[in-house]
Amino acid sequence: MAETENAILAAESAAMDEPAGSRFLAPPSEPTSAAPDKAPVEIAQLEEIERPARADNGLRAAASLRDAPELAGSLLHLSPKNFRRYVERSEMGLSDERKALLVAFSLAMAGKSAEALELAGNLKAGEGVSESEFSYLRSAVEGQWKGTRAASASRRGSVEVAMELALLAREGKRLLDQRDWQAAAETLSTVLLEDVRAPWPTDWAFTRSWGERLNDAQEHYRWNAKGKWPAVDEKVKPGDSLSTIRSRVVKDVSGLLMCTGLIDRVNGIGDRYLQAGEQLRIPTEPVSTLVDLEARHVLYLFGDEVAAVWPVAIGAPGNDTPEGSYKVGELIPEPPWFRPGEPMIPFGDPGNLLGTRWVGWLEEDGSSTHYGFHGTWEPETIGQAVSDGCIRLRNSDVEELYKVIPRGTSVTVQL
């Protein structure tokens, strides 16, 4: 069986390596859905891995290697064994001190603090190691990082950012275990957003595992009417329906995009009847979605905070999902399907590939496209590059998205 790639996710199995007083946290569970076609590989295959950075990052030209996206992404995403092998086989010109520091950090994040101390116990800041990196290593070993950066650090390179994200992910897991839902959700949202926006390649297993943890936290926070998120209160009047409530709210709150399903979801209405006099909470932050083609996930956001994460399939080579900015147009339950110029295939026909819901995309000028979110009858394809260009979700996930995404919502697709 393939080794767990992310060092943080390996912490539980390595708990016996911890010195007294340095207890590290249990990892998220392993992904259960189908892995993408560029999923993590066995250690024996590591020599075949190529990890190109996004765009030209000047990796070998960076004398200090503080701004090394390829190295940073590997530190954040790989297990200690795979990361050590990656470092040893690289041609980046890393000093022995930097190798020791980075491998020790990876070990510490996996709960192997004794091994980390043995490897890097004699290191000092200034010996090829920045003060902030040394501080992050200390925090990884002690398990007590508070988010304070070294005052002497003039700037943070990619490696330092990756170290901070690894520590943040562990902190998010601790907060989740303590049932501090809001803090856990905000912390893990930061980790996921910074990872998909970073200059290094993203990783399916990392996004999947921490996305699942964020979804757990948000179920008690953003998708709970008792959560302390930005909202307006709306009192139910006699004879009100969700549609009439929505109409009042969008009239009163300028520019707000809202749908009845979103009001239903955040207030936990479900099958019950509205009661005159009860207070509903209406979220006021703009809703948006971010599709990361490399991570093969879609992120649903309120404002700048990720509220839900779902794995997806993307366009197959030659039918690539186009990058760009779109907005939500047509929403169709039980959609028929057709390719341009071909007969329509009704919902329920084995030849209809759209699953249970269709969420169409428009260009920013309002013109139609042939792209959108949709479900699938082949959930094993999630994580793969197999569609005709659309973003494919499991039926249960696209049904949830369909419910809470208003028409006009921004859709950003990035590589």
N, C-alpha and C positions, 0 to 999 in steps of 0.2 A: 504494500500500500504506500502511496506517495507520502512523503514527510510533510507535516504542516509547514507551509512556507513562511508565514509571518512569525517573527521572533516572539511577539507578544502573545500570539495564539498558542505557543508551545509552553507557556509558563506553568500551567497546571501539572504537566507530566514531569517537570523539572523541580517541583517544589522541595523535594528532599535534598537538593543541592544548596538550599538557602542557609546562611548562617543565622543564628538566633537573633531575633529582633528585626529581620529584614524580610518579612513575609510578603510575597508577591501574589498577585491576583489570578484567579482562575480565568481561562480564556473563553472567548465566545465559542459556541459549538461549531464544528466543521460545516461548511456548506453542504446542503443536501440536494440541491437541484443540479441539473446537468452543468458540467464545467464548459467554459468556452473552448474553441478550437486552439487557443493559445494559452491553455491553462498551465498552472505550475507543473513542473516535470520532476521526475526522480533525480536524486543527487547524481547518479551515474551518468545522467545525460547532461550535466551542467556544462561540460566543455562545448556542447553544441549550442548553448544559449547565446544569442546576441541581444543586447539590451541597448538599442540606439536611443539616444535622448531625443526629445522633441526639438526639432530645428537644430541650428548650429550653435552648440553651447560652449565652444572653445575649451572643451574639457582638458585636453593635453596642454593647452597654452596657459592654463591657469596655474601659475607657479605654486601658489599655496594650496590649491585644490579646495579652497573654501567654497567656490562656486562651481560645483561639479554635480549637475543634475543626475547623471547616470548613476554615480556612486551613491548619491543621497536616496534615490528611489530604491536601490538595492538594499540599503541599510534599513529602510522603513518596511520593505515588503518581504524580504527573504528570511528564512530561518538562520540561526547561527552557523550551522554547518555549511549551508549553501552560500551564505555571505562570506565566510572565511575562504571558501574555495574561489569565490568570485574575486576577492581581493588578491589572493595569491596568484591567480592566473591573469590578472589585469596588467596592463602596461602603462599605468598612470604615473609611475614614479613616486608612489607613496613612500614616505619615510617609515622606518621601523616604528617610530613613536606613534605616528598616525595610524598605522595598521593596528598596533596594539590597542590604541584608544577605541577605534571603531569596532573592532571585533569584541573587545571587552564590553562596550555598550550593548551590542547585539546580545551577548551572553546574559548581561544583567537584565535586559528587558524580557528575556525568556525565563527569568527566575534563577539563573545560574550565577548567583552573586559570588560564591566562593571561587569559581573559575575566573570570573571577571577580575576579582581582586588579585588573584595569583598572576594574571596576565598583565595587569596595568597598575598594580599597587604602588610601584615606584615612579610612575609618571608624574610630571609636574607641568603646570601650565607654562608655556614658553618654549618647551622642547618640541617644536613642530606641532604644537597643539594650542589652539586659542583658549583664552580664559573661559569663554562661554561654553565651548565644547567640553572642557574639563568639568565645568559646573554641571552640565547635562549628564556626564558620566557619573558624577557623584550622586546626583539625584536618582539615576537609574539604579545604582547599587543600594542606596538607602531607602528607596521607595517613598520618599517624602517630598517630592517636588511641589513647590507652591506657585510656579509660574513666574518666578522672578529671574530676569536675565542678568548676566554679569554686567556691571556698570561700565567696565573697561572695553566692552565689545563695540567697535566702531561701526560695524555692519554685520548682518547675518548672511552667510552664504547658504547655498542649497542644503549642504550637509547639516548645518545648524537647524535649519527649518525642519528637516526630516527628524532630527533628534527630538525637537520640541513636539512635533506631531505624535511621535511614538509615546512620549510621556503623557501627552494630552489624552491619547486613546486609553492608556492604562488608567488615568485619572477618571475618564468617563465611565470605565468599567467599575471602578470603585464606587462612584456616585450612584450608578445603577444598582449595585448590590445593596447600597444603603437606602434605596428607594427615594433618593433625592431626584425626582423625575425631571424637574425643570433644569437643574444644573447639569444632569447627565445628558439631557437632550441638547442643550446649548453647546456643551463641550464636544459631543460626538458630531454635531452638525459642523462645527469648526473643522474638525479633523477631516471629514469627508469632503467638504468644500475646498479646503486648502489642498488636499491631495489631488483632486481632479483639476484644479487650477494650476498646479505646480508644473515646472518645466520637465519633470521626469515622467517616464511612462507609467500609467496607472496599472492596477493589478486587480483582476477579477476577484480573487479570494479575499483580498483586503477589503474591497468595497462591499462585497457580499456579507462578510462576517460582521463588520462594524455597522453596516446598514441594518442588519437584523437587530443589533443591539439598540440602535437609534429608534427603530420602529417600536421596540418594546417600551422605551422611555416615552416616546411621543403618544402612545396610546393612553398614558396617564396624564399627559400635559396638554399638547396642542389639540388632541382629539377628545378632550375632557372639558366640559363647561366650567369646572372648578379651577382649571389652569389659569394662571395670572398672565394671560396674553392680551395684547391690545384688542379692544372690542368696544362696541356700543351695545347697550341693553335695549331690548325691545319688548314691551309688554303686549301679551296676546289679548286682542279684543274679541268680544263675542262675534262669532261667525268667521273669524280669521282662518285662513289656510296659510300654508307656507308660501304660496304664490303671492298672496296679498301682503304678507309680511315682507317678502323680498322686494316687492314694488315700493313699499314705504321706505325701506332702508336705502335702496339705490337712489331714491329721490332726495333723501336727506343727506347722504354722504356722497359728495361730488366725486365722480370718477371711479367709484367702487364697482368692481366686477363681482357678481354674486350669483349663486344658483341655489335652488331649494335643497338640492342634495347636500350641499356644503353646510347649510343651516341645520339640516337634519343630523348630519354626521357629528358636528362639534357639540351639539346639544343632546345627543343620544336619544333622539325621539323614536326612531324605529317604527314599530307598529302601533304605538300608543296614540291616543287622540290628544290634540292640543287642548289645554284648559285655559279658559278666560282668566286673565289676571296673572298667569305665570310669566316669568321673565326668561327671555331667550337671549343668549349672547351671540353677537354677530361679529366675526373677525373683520378687522378693518385694514390689515396690512395686505398689500397686493399679492395675489397668487401668481406663481410662475413655475415653469418646469425647465429643467436642464437635462439634456440627453448627452451623456459622455459616451461616444462611440468606442473609445479605446477601453474604458472600464465596462462597457456594455450594461449600463444601468441608467435609469431615469430618476432624477431627484425632483421631488415636489416641494416647493418652498412657500412659506409665508414670509414676505419681506426677504430678509437675508438669512433666514433659518430654515434648514431642511426639516420638513415635517414627515416625509415618507420617502422610502427608497425601494425601487423595484428592479429586478434583473430583466433584461430584454434580449431579444435577438435583433440583429441589424442587417442591412443590405448585404447580399452576397457580392463577391468581386464581380465587377461589371454592372452590378445593379446597386452601387454604393448609395447609402443614405446620404443625401446632400447636407453638408454643413450650412448653417445660416440661421436667420431669425424668422420665425413664423408666428402665427397666432391661431388659436383654436377656432374652427369654423363649425362644420356640421357634426352633430352627435347622433348616432343611429344605433338603437338597440337591435339585436338580431339582424345584422346588416346583410344585404345581398352583396355579391362580389362580381366584378368583371375586370378584365384587362381592356384597355382602350381598343376599340374596334372589334371586340369579341362579344358574344351573347352574354347576358347577365345570368349569373348562377345564384339561385335563391338560397336563403339561409336554411341550413339543415341538409343541403345537398353535400355529399362527400367531396365534391370538387370545390366547395366554397372554403377558402383558407382563412377567413377573417375572424373566426371565433365568435364570441357572443356580443362584442361591442366594437364600434368604430368611432374614433375621435379624429376628425379630419383637420388638416392644416391648411391655412391660407397664407399667401404671401403677405408681407406687411402692408401692401397697398390694397389688400382685400381680394385679389384675384385667386382663383382656386388652384390647388395643386393635386397631384395624385397620391400624396403622402399623408401619413397619419399614424396614430397609435391604433392597434387592434389586437384582438385576442388570437388564440391558436388552439387547434385540436391536437397539436403535437408539442406538448410542454417540454419534451426532451430536447427540443431545438433551442430552448432559451439559453442565451450565452453564446450562441453561434452566429456566424455571418451567413445567413441562409435566405433572407427574405428578398422580395422584389424591390426593396428600397425603403419600405415602411419599418416602423418600430413595433416589434411583436412582443406582447406580454402574455403571461399565463391568463386564462380567462378570469380567474378570481381576482387577479391584480388589475386587469383592464376594467373590470366591473367597478372596482373601488375607485380607480382614476376617473372613470366616466361619471361617477356620482358627484365628485367634488371639484370638477374642473369647469369653470364657467366659460361660455363662449367669449372669445376675445382674449383669453389668457395667453400670455407670452410663452413661446416654445423656443428655446435656444438649443441648437444641435452643434456640438463641438467634437473635434477629434482629440 
